[in-house]
Amino acid sequence: MGKPEKAVDYFRNKFNCSQSVFTVFGTEQGMSEDDSLKVSCAFGGGMGRQQHTCGAVTGALMALGLKYGKALNDPEEKKQQTYALTREFFQKFTELNGSVNCKVLLDGLDMNDPDDHKTIMDRKLFDIKCEKYVADAVTITEKLMEK
């Protein structure tokens, strides 16, 4: 099973979008599965279900930071490299999906509003759209990490 499929499997098993994306990379970078799931939990649903930046996006950015980010004794270039990869990720994700904003990606529906949430469920947007966003985020991140 490839990383995109593994991430979708996490998502189908009740982990949020951010957890699903980050964990497939976090474990590869030496974090435990539990720590990967815990550290990324708050970012799901556009950061705590506020529907800001898509959790699949934030999970991917955490993965890029974990691999390339600037630590205590690292040169400034590490930060600049991470920023450049972040900008490239945003560009590619937006090209594929039209936005990085969770609410926009869910057709403007508010997952915290009971009527909108019912519409999301009736239209299976978590299954159809969010699974795609999770897979896309992983695929883009893999390609960026191959450079």
C-alpha positions as a Markdown table, in Angstrom:
| # | Residue | x | y | z |
|---|---|---|---|---|
| 1 | Met | 0.0 | 0.0 | 0.0 |
| 2 | Gly | 1.4 | 3.4 | -1.0 |
| 3 | Lys | 1.4 | 6.5 | 1.2 |
| 4 | Pro | -1.7 | 8.1 | -0.4 |
| 5 | Glu | -3.7 | 4.9 | 0.1 |
| 6 | Lys | -2.4 | 4.5 | 3.7 |
| 7 | Ala | -3.4 | 8.1 | 4.5 |
| 8 | Val | -6.9 | 7.5 | 3.1 |
| 9 | Asp | -7.1 | 4.4 | 5.2 |
| 10 | Tyr | -6.3 | 6.4 | 8.3 |
| 11 | Phe | -9.0 | 8.9 | 7.3 |
| 12 | Arg | -11.5 | 6.1 | 6.8 |
| 13 | Asn | -10.7 | 4.8 | 10.3 |
| 14 | Lys | -11.8 | 8.0 | 12.0 |
| 15 | Phe | -8.6 | 10.0 | 12.1 |
| 16 | Asn | -8.9 | 13.5 | 10.7 |
| 17 | Cys | -7.4 | 14.8 | 7.5 |
| 18 | Ser | -4.3 | 16.3 | 9.2 |
| 19 | Gln | -3.5 | 13.2 | 11.2 |
| 20 | Ser | -4.0 | 11.0 | 8.1 |
| 21 | Val | -1.5 | 13.0 | 6.0 |
| 22 | Phe | 1.1 | 13.8 | 8.7 |
| 23 | Thr | 1.3 | 10.3 | 10.2 |
| 24 | Val | 2.4 | 8.6 | 7.0 |
| 25 | Phe | 5.4 | 10.9 | 6.9 |
| 26 | Gly | 6.0 | 11.3 | 10.7 |
| 27 | Thr | 6.5 | 7.6 | 11.2 |
| 28 | Glu | 8.9 | 7.6 | 8.3 |
| 29 | Gln | 10.9 | 10.4 | 9.9 |
| 30 | Gly | 11.2 | 8.5 | 13.2 |
| 31 | Met | 8.2 | 9.7 | 15.2 |
| 32 | Ser | 6.0 | 7.1 | 16.7 |
| 33 | Glu | 2.5 | 6.5 | 15.2 |
| 34 | Asp | 0.9 | 7.7 | 18.4 |
| 35 | Asp | 3.0 | 10.8 | 18.6 |
| 36 | Ser | 2.3 | 11.6 | 15.0 |
| 37 | Leu | -1.4 | 11.2 | 15.5 |
| 38 | Lys | -1.4 | 13.3 | 18.6 |
| 39 | Val | 0.7 | 16.2 | 17.4 |
| 40 | Ser | -1.4 | 16.6 | 14.2 |
| 41 | Cys | -4.8 | 16.1 | 15.8 |
| 42 | Ala | -5.6 | 19.8 | 16.5 |
| 43 | Phe | -5.1 | 20.7 | 12.9 |
| 44 | Gly | -8.0 | 18.6 | 11.5 |
| 45 | Gly | -11.1 | 20.2 | 10.0 |
| 46 | Gly | -9.2 | 23.4 | 9.1 |
| 47 | Met | -7.7 | 23.7 | 12.6 |
| 48 | Gly | -10.0 | 22.4 | 15.3 |
| 49 | Arg | -13.0 | 22.3 | 12.9 |
| 50 | Gln | -12.8 | 26.0 | 12.3 |
| 51 | Gln | -12.5 | 25.4 | 8.6 |
| 52 | His | -9.5 | 27.6 | 7.9 |
| 53 | Thr | -6.6 | 26.0 | 6.1 |
| 54 | Cys | -7.4 | 22.4 | 5.1 |
| 55 | Gly | -6.1 | 19.8 | 7.6 |
| 56 | Ala | -4.6 | 17.8 | 4.7 |
| 57 | Val | -2.6 | 20.8 | 3.8 |
| 58 | Thr | -1.4 | 21.5 | 7.4 |
| 59 | Gly | -0.5 | 17.8 | 7.8 |
| 60 | Ala | 1.6 | 18.0 | 4.7 |
| 61 | Leu | 3.3 | 21.2 | 5.8 |
| 62 | Met | 4.2 | 19.7 | 9.2 |
| 63 | Ala | 5.7 | 16.7 | 7.3 |
| 64 | Leu | 7.8 | 19.1 | 5.2 |
| 65 | Gly | 8.9 | 21.0 | 8.3 |
| 66 | Leu | 9.8 | 17.7 | 10.1 |
| 67 | Lys | 12.1 | 16.7 | 7.2 |
| 68 | Tyr | 13.5 | 20.1 | 6.1 |
| 69 | Gly | 12.8 | 22.6 | 8.9 |
| 70 | Lys | 15.3 | 24.7 | 10.7 |
| 71 | Ala | 16.3 | 23.4 | 14.1 |
| 72 | Leu | 18.5 | 24.9 | 16.8 |
| 73 | Asn | 21.9 | 24.6 | 15.2 |
| 74 | Asp | 20.8 | 24.6 | 11.6 |
| 75 | Pro | 21.6 | 27.3 | 9.0 |
| 76 | Glu | 19.0 | 29.9 | 7.9 |
| 77 | Glu | 18.9 | 28.2 | 4.5 |
| 78 | Lys | 16.9 | 25.3 | 6.1 |
| 79 | Lys | 14.1 | 27.7 | 7.0 |
| 80 | Gln | 14.2 | 29.3 | 3.5 |
| 81 | Gln | 14.1 | 25.9 | 1.9 |
| 82 | Thr | 11.1 | 24.9 | 4.0 |
| 83 | Tyr | 9.3 | 28.1 | 3.0 |
| 84 | Ala | 10.0 | 27.5 | -0.7 |
| 85 | Leu | 8.6 | 24.0 | -0.4 |
| 86 | Thr | 5.6 | 25.4 | 1.4 |
| 87 | Arg | 4.9 | 27.9 | -1.3 |
| 88 | Glu | 5.3 | 25.2 | -4.0 |
| 89 | Phe | 2.9 | 22.9 | -2.1 |
| 90 | Phe | 0.2 | 25.6 | -1.8 |
| 91 | Gln | 0.5 | 26.3 | -5.6 |
| 92 | Lys | 0.2 | 22.6 | -6.6 |
| 93 | Phe | -2.7 | 21.9 | -4.1 |
| 94 | Thr | -4.5 | 25.0 | -5.3 |
| 95 | Glu | -4.0 | 24.0 | -8.9 |
| 96 | Leu | -5.6 | 20.6 | -8.2 |
| 97 | Asn | -8.4 | 21.7 | -5.9 |
| 98 | Gly | -9.0 | 25.4 | -6.3 |
| 99 | Ser | -8.3 | 26.4 | -2.8 |
| 100 | Val | -6.5 | 25.4 | 0.5 |
| 101 | Asn | -9.4 | 26.7 | 2.6 |
| 102 | Cys | -11.5 | 23.9 | 4.2 |
| 103 | Lys | -14.8 | 25.7 | 4.0 |
| 104 | Val | -14.3 | 26.5 | 0.3 |
| 105 | Leu | -13.2 | 23.0 | -0.4 |
| 106 | Leu | -16.4 | 21.7 | 1.2 |
| 107 | Asp | -18.6 | 23.9 | -1.2 |
| 108 | Gly | -18.9 | 26.7 | 1.3 |
| 109 | Leu | -20.7 | 24.4 | 3.9 |
| 110 | Asp | -20.1 | 24.9 | 7.6 |
| 111 | Met | -19.4 | 21.6 | 9.2 |
| 112 | Asn | -20.4 | 23.1 | 12.6 |
| 113 | Asp | -23.8 | 24.1 | 11.4 |
| 114 | Pro | -26.2 | 21.2 | 11.9 |
| 115 | Asp | -28.1 | 21.7 | 8.6 |
| 116 | Asp | -24.8 | 22.2 | 6.6 |
| 117 | His | -23.3 | 19.2 | 8.4 |
| 118 | Lys | -26.3 | 17.1 | 7.3 |
| 119 | Thr | -25.8 | 18.3 | 3.7 |
| 120 | Ile | -22.1 | 17.4 | 3.9 |
| 121 | Met | -23.1 | 13.9 | 5.1 |
| 122 | Asp | -25.9 | 13.5 | 2.6 |
| 123 | Arg | -23.6 | 14.5 | -0.3 |
| 124 | Lys | -20.8 | 12.3 | 1.2 |
| 125 | Leu | -18.3 | 15.2 | 0.9 |
| 126 | Phe | -16.0 | 13.8 | 3.6 |
| 127 | Asp | -15.8 | 10.5 | 1.6 |
| 128 | Ile | -15.6 | 12.0 | -1.8 |
| 129 | Lys | -13.8 | 15.3 | -1.5 |
| 130 | Cys | -11.8 | 15.0 | 1.7 |
| 131 | Glu | -10.4 | 11.6 | 0.8 |
| 132 | Lys | -9.2 | 13.2 | -2.5 |
| 133 | Tyr | -7.6 | 16.1 | -0.6 |
| 134 | Val | -5.8 | 13.7 | 1.7 |
| 135 | Ala | -4.5 | 11.7 | -1.2 |
| 136 | Asp | -3.5 | 14.8 | -3.2 |
| 137 | Ala | -1.6 | 16.3 | -0.2 |
| 138 | Val | 0.4 | 13.1 | 0.3 |
| 139 | Thr | 1.1 | 12.8 | -3.4 |
| 140 | Ile | 2.3 | 16.4 | -3.7 |
| 141 | Thr | 4.4 | 16.0 | -0.5 |
| 142 | Glu | 6.0 | 12.8 | -1.8 |
| 143 | Lys | 7.0 | 14.6 | -5.0 |
| 144 | Leu | 8.4 | 17.6 | -3.2 |
| 145 | Met | 10.5 | 15.2 | -0.9 |
| 146 | Glu | 11.9 | 13.4 | -4.0 |
| 147 | Lys | 13.6 | 16.6 | -5.2 |
